[in-house]
Amino acid sequence: MSRGRQASLGAGAVLSNFSGGQLTRFDTQGLGDVVFYDQPFLPSSLRQAEAASPRVGLPLAVSPQKCLGGGVAVGRRTMTKAQPAGGRRRLLLAWVAILLTTAAALAQGADPASHLHRIRLPEGFAIQIYARVPGARSLAYAPDLALLFVGSRRDTVHVVMDRDGDGVGETVLPLAQGLRVPNGIAYGDGFLYVAENHRIVRFDLKDWTPGRLLEPEVVYDRLPRYDYHGWRYLALGPDGRLYVALGVPCNICTTEDPVGAIARLNRDGTGFEVYARGIRNSVGMDWHPATGELFFTDNGADMLGDDIPADELNHAPRPGLHFGFPYYAGGRTRSPQFPGPVPVARVSHPVVEFGAHTASLGIHFYRGAMFPDEYRHDAFVAQHGSWNRTEPIGYRVKRVRFNERGQPVGKEVFAEGWLLPDGTAWGRPVDVEELPDGSLLVSDDYAGLIYRITYAPGPGSSATNP
């Protein structure tokens, strides 16, 4: 973390943001203090931190403090043998450097959309701003309602409307507020399903009118509650069931079901079961349109070096598979905390490896007809970008090419330019969704934008900002 302003922290050190006021208080005493960071934070919206009651019983016990309005949270972690205390101070200082760098960038006041011309795409493709949504994360489109729903790591789910059909979501409204990290969203049969940190809820949209806030109906309220990797990803599978990813509350450690897994359940909350295990932190999944088989991303561990371990694209065609974590830190890199024999009969290794620390999140298989035929049934993966690498990496959208048998055969950069030449970033892709016309949407929680990528035959690529 050589770029941006740095700080030396003592116990109770206070960091000030760059536009006045206080960010939050960091206490570096005690085992395992760590910063949880939800970007982009808005310095003016930060409020006094509130202490939540401790949660114990998991390998990682978290007593979190949260900042209302988004931004920063600080939690005290109880370390296990798999998480030596030496790593937590490095992790804390790395997060602090990110926070300070981000605060400096925000204080400059530049509109992120002014950088849109920097995005590079293959010939014939163009990118534009579809909507401005604070902290935009997971995307779910309802074709029967012509509505786009947007999750966040704050407390709000937004709805975006393109009323005149011109390819721009000119109306952005809150659909529900007061939620706990409503990152994961999925739409089906007139209901919007939302995965909060600790439960799954749904919203009945049949009588919804623009501007009316909806109250949640609880579907399942027994998700394990913790903050580290506590942003759930949710998807509706071709079998009609909800699939939810439950990342581990640590860097590298052992866990118990359903943590470190993808679980599934019926839409009425019954039939909860673990579908896949050995998963560190998946924030994206989709099913191949031809085979109906599940593919999901997973983020490799931190603090093992700039170039290891890899981020992953995994294939889970059936339930019961184990994908290696914590014995593998990512890709085929073994975890130094678990050097012995792997106590799993068979490990399913990734079918595609991405660069270490690229933070590969949302994945979407292309089903439309706007793009050239060669793109059909290929996957697009949003890479959020590194936070702890000497030279930043990621901050782009990758294309994974698939053959007619539904097997990945190669990968390449599809969209890039969110990372500037000086190593700073003006945007961070999170999720990918498709509109009925075949155009592609990409969310960006850092810039607070949703982009729309289109294709038209002709020379060059372009960027527009209507």
C-alpha positions as CSV (number, residue, x, y, z in Angstrom):
1,M,0.0,0.0,0.0
2,S,2.5,2.5,-1.1
3,R,0.1,5.0,-2.6
4,G,-1.9,7.6,-0.8
5,R,-1.5,9.0,2.7
6,Q,-0.5,6.5,5.5
7,A,-0.9,6.7,9.2
8,S,0.7,5.1,12.2
9,L,-2.0,3.8,14.6
10,G,-1.9,3.5,18.3
11,A,-4.6,2.3,20.6
12,G,-7.7,4.4,20.2
13,A,-6.2,6.4,17.3
14,V,-8.6,8.6,15.5
15,L,-8.6,9.1,11.7
16,S,-10.0,12.3,10.3
17,N,-11.5,12.3,6.8
18,F,-10.3,14.9,4.3
19,S,-13.5,17.0,4.2
20,G,-13.9,17.6,7.9
21,G,-15.2,15.6,10.8
22,Q,-14.2,12.2,12.0
23,L,-14.3,8.9,10.2
24,T,-14.3,6.5,13.1
25,R,-12.2,5.2,15.9
26,F,-9.6,2.5,15.5
27,D,-8.4,0.5,18.5
28,T,-5.4,-1.6,17.7
29,Q,-5.2,-3.2,21.2
30,G,-6.4,-6.7,21.7
31,L,-6.1,-9.8,19.6
32,G,-7.4,-9.6,16.1
33,D,-8.8,-6.1,15.7
34,V,-9.8,-5.6,12.1
35,V,-11.4,-3.0,9.9
36,F,-14.5,-3.9,7.9
37,Y,-14.9,-1.5,5.0
38,D,-17.9,-0.9,2.8
39,Q,-17.0,1.4,0.0
40,P,-17.8,3.9,-1.2
41,F,-18.3,5.7,2.0
42,L,-19.6,9.2,2.1
43,P,-17.8,11.2,4.7
44,S,-20.7,13.5,5.4
45,S,-23.1,10.6,6.0
46,L,-21.1,8.8,8.7
47,R,-22.6,8.7,12.1
48,Q,-21.5,7.8,15.6
49,A,-20.7,4.1,15.7
50,E,-23.0,1.8,17.6
51,A,-21.9,-1.3,19.4
52,A,-23.7,-4.5,18.7
53,S,-23.8,-7.4,21.1
54,P,-21.0,-10.0,20.8
55,R,-21.5,-13.1,18.7
56,V,-19.7,-16.2,19.7
57,G,-19.7,-19.9,18.8
58,L,-18.0,-19.6,15.4
59,P,-14.3,-20.1,14.8
60,L,-14.3,-16.3,14.5
61,A,-16.1,-14.4,17.2
62,V,-17.1,-10.9,16.2
63,S,-18.2,-8.1,18.3
64,P,-18.8,-5.5,15.6
65,Q,-19.4,-1.8,15.6
66,K,-21.2,-0.4,12.6
67,C,-21.2,3.1,11.1
68,L,-24.8,4.1,10.2
69,G,-25.1,5.3,6.7
70,G,-22.3,3.1,5.3
71,G,-18.6,3.4,5.1
72,V,-16.5,1.9,7.9
73,A,-17.0,-0.6,10.6
74,V,-14.5,-1.9,13.2
75,G,-14.7,-5.2,14.8
76,R,-12.7,-7.2,17.4
77,R,-11.9,-10.7,16.3
78,T,-11.1,-13.7,18.6
79,M,-8.2,-15.4,16.8
80,T,-7.9,-19.1,16.2
81,K,-4.7,-21.0,15.7
82,A,-5.4,-20.8,12.0
83,Q,-5.3,-17.0,12.2
84,P,-2.0,-15.9,13.9
85,A,-2.2,-12.5,15.5
86,G,0.7,-11.2,13.4
87,G,-1.4,-11.0,10.3
88,R,-4.2,-9.0,11.8
89,R,-2.1,-5.9,12.3
90,R,-0.9,-6.0,8.7
91,L,-4.5,-6.5,7.6
92,L,-5.6,-3.5,9.8
93,L,-3.0,-1.2,8.4
94,A,-3.7,-2.2,4.9
95,W,-7.4,-1.4,5.3
96,V,-6.5,1.9,6.9
97,A,-4.3,2.9,3.9
98,I,-7.2,2.1,1.6
99,L,-9.6,4.2,3.7
100,L,-7.2,7.2,3.7
101,T,-6.6,6.9,0.0
102,T,-10.3,6.7,-0.8
103,A,-11.1,9.7,1.5
104,A,-8.5,11.8,-0.4
105,A,-9.9,10.8,-3.7
106,L,-13.5,11.6,-2.7
107,A,-12.4,14.9,-1.2
108,Q,-11.3,16.0,-4.7
109,G,-14.9,16.1,-5.7
110,A,-14.6,14.8,-9.2
111,D,-17.6,13.1,-10.7
112,P,-16.7,9.5,-11.4
113,A,-18.7,9.6,-14.6
114,S,-16.2,12.1,-16.0
115,H,-13.7,9.2,-16.4
116,L,-16.1,7.1,-18.5
117,H,-14.2,7.8,-21.7
118,R,-11.3,5.8,-20.2
119,I,-13.2,2.5,-20.5
120,R,-11.7,0.3,-23.2
121,L,-14.0,-2.3,-25.0
122,P,-13.7,-4.5,-28.0
123,E,-14.5,-3.0,-31.4
124,G,-18.2,-2.2,-31.9
125,F,-19.0,-2.0,-28.2
126,A,-20.1,1.2,-26.3
127,I,-20.6,2.0,-22.7
128,Q,-22.9,4.6,-21.1
129,I,-24.2,5.5,-17.6
130,Y,-27.5,3.7,-17.1
131,A,-28.2,5.0,-13.5
132,R,-26.6,6.5,-10.5
133,V,-27.2,4.3,-7.4
134,P,-25.3,4.9,-4.2
135,G,-23.2,1.8,-3.3
136,A,-24.6,-0.3,-6.2
137,R,-23.9,-4.0,-5.6
138,S,-25.9,-7.0,-6.8
139,L,-28.4,-6.6,-9.7
140,A,-31.6,-8.4,-10.5
141,Y,-33.9,-7.5,-13.4
142,A,-37.6,-8.2,-13.5
143,P,-38.6,-8.5,-17.1
144,D,-42.3,-8.7,-16.4
145,L,-42.2,-5.5,-14.4
146,A,-39.4,-3.7,-16.5
147,L,-37.7,-2.9,-13.2
148,L,-34.1,-3.2,-12.1
149,F,-33.4,-3.9,-8.4
150,V,-30.1,-3.0,-6.8
151,G,-28.6,-4.4,-3.6
152,S,-26.1,-2.7,-1.3
153,R,-23.9,-3.2,1.7
154,R,-25.7,-0.4,3.5
155,D,-29.3,-0.6,4.5
156,T,-31.2,0.1,1.3
157,V,-32.4,-1.8,-1.8
158,H,-33.1,0.5,-4.7
159,V,-35.3,0.1,-7.8
160,V,-34.4,1.7,-11.1
161,M,-36.9,2.5,-13.8
162,D,-36.4,3.2,-17.5
163,R,-39.9,4.6,-18.1
164,D,-39.4,5.8,-21.7
165,G,-37.4,2.8,-22.9
166,D,-34.4,4.8,-24.0
167,G,-31.8,2.6,-22.3
168,V,-31.3,5.0,-19.4
169,G,-32.7,4.4,-15.9
170,E,-33.8,7.9,-15.2
171,T,-35.7,7.1,-12.0
172,V,-34.0,5.7,-9.0
173,L,-36.0,5.1,-5.8
174,P,-35.5,3.3,-2.5
175,L,-37.6,0.1,-2.4
176,A,-36.8,-0.9,1.2
177,Q,-34.7,0.6,4.0
178,G,-33.5,-0.4,7.4
179,L,-32.1,-3.7,6.2
180,R,-28.8,-5.2,7.4
181,V,-26.3,-5.5,4.5
182,P,-28.9,-6.3,1.8
183,N,-26.2,-7.3,-0.8
184,G,-27.9,-10.4,-2.3
185,I,-31.0,-10.0,-4.4
186,A,-33.0,-12.3,-6.7
187,Y,-36.3,-11.9,-8.5
188,G,-39.0,-14.4,-9.3
189,D,-42.8,-14.6,-9.7
190,G,-43.6,-11.1,-8.5
191,F,-41.3,-11.3,-5.4
192,L,-38.0,-9.7,-4.7
193,Y,-35.9,-11.9,-2.4
194,V,-33.1,-10.3,-0.4
195,A,-30.3,-11.9,1.5
196,E,-29.4,-9.8,4.5
197,N,-26.4,-10.6,6.7
198,H,-28.5,-12.8,9.0
199,R,-31.7,-13.8,7.1
200,I,-33.5,-14.0,3.8
201,V,-36.6,-11.8,3.3
202,R,-38.9,-11.1,0.4
203,F,-41.0,-8.2,-0.9
204,D,-44.3,-8.6,-2.6
205,L,-44.3,-6.4,-5.7
206,K,-47.8,-7.0,-7.1
207,D,-49.3,-3.9,-5.6
208,W,-46.2,-1.8,-5.4
209,T,-46.3,1.8,-6.6
210,P,-43.3,4.0,-7.2
211,G,-42.2,5.9,-4.1
212,R,-43.8,3.4,-1.6
213,L,-41.4,1.7,0.8
214,L,-42.1,-2.0,1.3
215,E,-41.8,-4.0,4.5
216,P,-40.0,-7.3,4.5
217,E,-41.6,-10.7,5.0
218,V,-39.1,-13.1,6.6
219,V,-38.4,-16.2,4.6
220,Y,-35.5,-17.7,6.6
221,D,-34.0,-16.2,9.7
222,R,-31.3,-18.6,10.7
223,L,-28.3,-17.5,8.7
224,P,-25.1,-17.3,10.8
225,R,-24.6,-13.6,11.7
226,Y,-21.1,-12.0,11.4
227,D,-19.7,-9.1,9.5
228,Y,-16.4,-10.2,8.0
229,H,-17.4,-11.6,4.6
230,G,-21.0,-11.1,5.8
231,W,-22.4,-9.7,2.5
232,R,-24.4,-12.6,1.1
233,Y,-24.9,-13.4,-2.6
234,L,-28.3,-14.7,-3.6
235,A,-29.6,-16.3,-6.8
236,L,-32.6,-18.1,-8.0
237,G,-31.7,-21.4,-9.6
238,P,-33.3,-23.2,-12.5
239,D,-34.8,-25.7,-10.0
240,G,-36.8,-22.8,-8.5
241,R,-34.8,-22.8,-5.3
242,L,-32.9,-20.0,-3.7
243,Y,-29.1,-20.3,-3.5
244,V,-27.1,-18.3,-1.0
245,A,-23.4,-18.0,-0.6
246,L,-22.0,-17.9,3.0
247,G,-18.4,-16.6,3.1
248,V,-16.1,-17.5,5.9
249,P,-15.7,-14.9,8.8
250,C,-11.9,-15.0,8.5
251,N,-9.0,-15.0,6.2
252,I,-8.1,-18.7,6.6
253,C,-9.7,-20.9,9.2
254,T,-11.9,-23.9,9.7
255,T,-15.7,-23.5,9.8
256,E,-18.8,-25.5,10.4
257,D,-21.9,-25.8,8.1
258,P,-23.3,-23.8,6.6
259,V,-20.4,-21.3,6.8
260,G,-17.9,-21.5,3.9
261,A,-20.5,-22.9,1.6
262,I,-23.3,-22.4,-0.8
263,A,-26.7,-23.4,0.6
264,R,-30.1,-23.7,-1.0
265,L,-33.6,-23.6,0.2
266,N,-37.2,-23.5,-1.1
267,R,-38.7,-20.1,-1.7
268,D,-41.0,-20.5,1.3
269,G,-38.0,-21.0,3.6
270,T,-38.2,-24.8,3.9
271,G,-35.7,-27.4,2.9
272,F,-32.5,-25.5,3.8
273,E,-29.4,-27.6,2.9
274,V,-25.8,-27.2,2.0
275,Y,-25.2,-27.6,-1.7
276,A,-21.4,-27.1,-1.9
277,R,-18.6,-26.8,0.7
278,G,-15.0,-25.6,0.9
279,I,-15.7,-22.1,-0.4
280,R,-14.0,-19.0,1.0
281,N,-16.0,-16.0,-0.2
282,S,-18.2,-16.4,-3.2
283,V,-20.0,-13.2,-4.4
284,G,-21.3,-14.4,-7.7
285,M,-23.0,-17.4,-9.3
286,D,-24.9,-18.3,-12.4
287,W,-26.1,-21.4,-14.3
288,H,-24.9,-22.2,-17.8
289,P,-27.9,-21.6,-20.1
290,A,-27.4,-24.8,-22.1
291,T,-26.4,-27.3,-19.4
292,G,-28.2,-25.8,-16.4
293,E,-25.1,-26.4,-14.3
294,L,-23.9,-24.0,-11.6
295,F,-20.7,-21.9,-11.9
296,F,-19.6,-19.6,-9.1
297,T,-16.7,-17.3,-8.3
298,D,-14.5,-17.5,-5.2
299,N,-12.0,-15.1,-3.7
300,G,-8.6,-16.4,-2.7
301,A,-7.0,-15.7,0.7
302,D,-5.1,-12.6,1.6
303,M,-1.6,-12.0,3.0
304,L,0.2,-14.8,1.1
305,G,1.9,-12.6,-1.5
306,D,1.1,-10.4,-4.5
307,D,0.7,-13.3,-7.0
308,I,-0.8,-16.1,-4.9
309,P,-3.4,-17.5,-4.3
310,A,-5.6,-17.3,-7.4
311,D,-9.2,-16.2,-7.5
312,E,-11.4,-18.9,-8.9
313,L,-14.3,-19.8,-11.2
314,N,-15.7,-23.1,-10.0
315,H,-18.1,-25.7,-11.5
316,A,-20.7,-27.4,-9.3
317,P,-22.8,-29.5,-11.5
318,R,-24.3,-31.5,-8.6
319,P,-24.6,-31.1,-4.8
320,G,-22.0,-32.5,-2.4
321,L,-18.7,-31.3,-3.9
322,H,-15.9,-29.8,-1.8
323,F,-13.8,-26.9,-3.3
324,G,-10.8,-27.1,-1.1
325,F,-10.9,-24.3,1.4
326,P,-9.3,-23.9,4.0
327,Y,-6.8,-26.5,2.9
328,Y,-6.3,-24.7,-0.4
329,A,-6.1,-20.9,-0.1
330,G,-7.1,-20.3,-3.7
331,G,-6.5,-22.2,-6.9
332,R,-4.0,-25.0,-6.2
333,T,-2.1,-23.0,-3.6
334,R,-2.0,-24.9,-0.2
335,S,-2.8,-22.9,2.9
336,P,0.3,-22.6,5.1
337,Q,-1.9,-23.0,8.2
338,F,-3.0,-26.5,7.0
339,P,0.1,-28.1,5.4
340,G,-0.9,-31.7,6.1
341,P,-3.0,-34.2,4.2
342,V,-6.3,-32.8,3.1
343,P,-9.1,-34.5,5.1
344,V,-11.5,-34.5,2.1
345,A,-12.0,-37.5,-0.1
346,R,-11.9,-35.4,-3.3
347,V,-11.3,-31.7,-3.9
348,S,-12.9,-30.0,-6.9
349,H,-10.3,-27.6,-8.2
350,P,-11.3,-24.4,-10.1
351,V,-12.0,-24.7,-13.8
352,V,-10.6,-21.2,-14.4
353,E,-8.0,-19.3,-12.3
354,F,-8.0,-15.5,-12.2
355,G,-5.2,-13.3,-11.0
356,A,-4.5,-13.1,-7.2
357,H,-6.5,-10.4,-5.4
358,T,-8.5,-9.4,-8.5
359,A,-11.6,-9.8,-6.3
360,S,-13.6,-11.7,-8.9
361,L,-17.3,-11.2,-7.9
362,G,-20.4,-11.2,-10.1
363,I,-20.8,-13.6,-13.0
364,H,-23.4,-13.7,-15.8
365,F,-23.7,-16.0,-18.8
366,Y,-24.7,-14.1,-21.8
367,R,-28.1,-15.2,-23.2
368,G,-29.0,-12.3,-25.5
369,A,-28.8,-11.6,-29.2
370,M,-27.4,-8.0,-29.3
371,F,-23.7,-9.1,-29.0
372,P,-22.0,-11.1,-31.8
373,D,-22.8,-14.8,-31.9
374,E,-19.4,-15.7,-30.5
375,Y,-20.4,-14.2,-27.2
376,R,-23.5,-16.3,-26.7
377,H,-23.2,-18.4,-23.5
378,D,-19.9,-16.9,-22.6
379,A,-19.5,-15.6,-19.0
380,F,-18.8,-12.1,-17.9
381,V,-17.0,-11.7,-14.5
382,A,-16.8,-8.4,-12.6
383,Q,-13.4,-7.9,-10.9
384,H,-13.7,-5.5,-8.0
385,G,-10.0,-5.0,-7.8
386,S,-7.2,-5.5,-5.2
387,W,-6.8,-3.7,-1.9
388,N,-3.6,-5.3,-0.6
389,R,-1.4,-5.8,-3.6
390,T,1.8,-3.8,-4.3
391,E,0.7,-3.2,-7.9
392,P,-3.1,-2.9,-8.1
393,I,-4.9,-5.5,-10.3
394,G,-8.4,-6.1,-11.4
395,Y,-10.9,-3.2,-11.7
396,R,-12.3,-4.7,-14.9
397,V,-14.8,-7.1,-16.5
398,K,-13.4,-10.4,-17.8
399,R,-14.9,-12.6,-20.5
400,V,-14.6,-16.4,-20.1
401,R,-15.2,-18.2,-23.3
402,F,-17.1,-21.5,-23.3
403,N,-17.4,-24.2,-25.9
404,E,-20.6,-25.8,-27.1
405,R,-20.4,-28.5,-24.3
406,G,-20.5,-25.8,-21.6
407,Q,-16.8,-26.0,-20.8
408,P,-14.6,-23.0,-20.3
409,V,-11.8,-22.7,-22.9
410,G,-10.2,-19.4,-22.3
411,K,-10.5,-15.9,-20.8
412,E,-9.7,-12.4,-21.8
413,V,-10.3,-8.8,-20.7
414,F,-13.6,-7.4,-22.0
415,A,-13.8,-4.0,-20.3
416,E,-11.1,-2.1,-18.5
417,G,-10.1,1.4,-17.6
418,W,-11.4,1.8,-14.1
419,L,-7.8,1.7,-12.8
420,L,-5.8,4.8,-13.7
421,P,-2.1,4.8,-14.8
422,D,-1.1,6.2,-11.4
423,G,-2.5,3.1,-9.7
424,T,-5.6,4.8,-8.3
425,A,-9.1,3.6,-9.2
426,W,-12.2,5.7,-10.0
427,G,-14.5,2.7,-10.1
428,R,-14.9,-0.9,-9.0
429,P,-17.2,-3.4,-10.9
430,V,-19.3,-5.6,-8.7
431,D,-22.0,-7.5,-10.6
432,V,-23.3,-8.1,-14.1
433,E,-26.9,-8.4,-15.4
434,E,-28.6,-8.5,-18.8
435,L,-31.5,-6.4,-20.1
436,P,-34.1,-7.9,-22.4
437,D,-32.6,-6.2,-25.4
438,G,-29.3,-8.0,-24.9
439,S,-27.3,-5.1,-23.5
440,L,-25.2,-5.7,-20.4
441,L,-25.4,-3.9,-17.1
442,V,-22.4,-3.6,-14.7
443,S,-22.7,-2.2,-11.2
444,D,-20.0,-0.2,-9.4
445,D,-20.3,0.4,-5.7
446,Y,-17.3,2.7,-5.5
447,A,-18.5,5.2,-8.2
448,G,-22.1,4.7,-7.3
449,L,-22.9,3.9,-10.9
450,I,-24.6,1.3,-13.1
451,Y,-23.1,1.1,-16.7
452,R,-24.9,-0.2,-19.8
453,I,-22.8,-1.9,-22.5
454,T,-24.2,-2.1,-26.0
455,Y,-23.0,-3.4,-29.3
456,A,-23.5,-2.0,-32.8
457,P,-21.5,-3.1,-35.9
458,G,-19.0,-0.5,-36.9
459,P,-15.5,0.7,-36.2
460,G,-14.2,1.3,-32.7
461,S,-15.7,1.4,-29.2
462,S,-17.1,4.4,-27.5
463,A,-18.2,5.8,-24.2
464,T,-21.2,8.1,-23.8
465,N,-22.6,9.9,-20.7
466,P,-26.2,11.0,-21.4
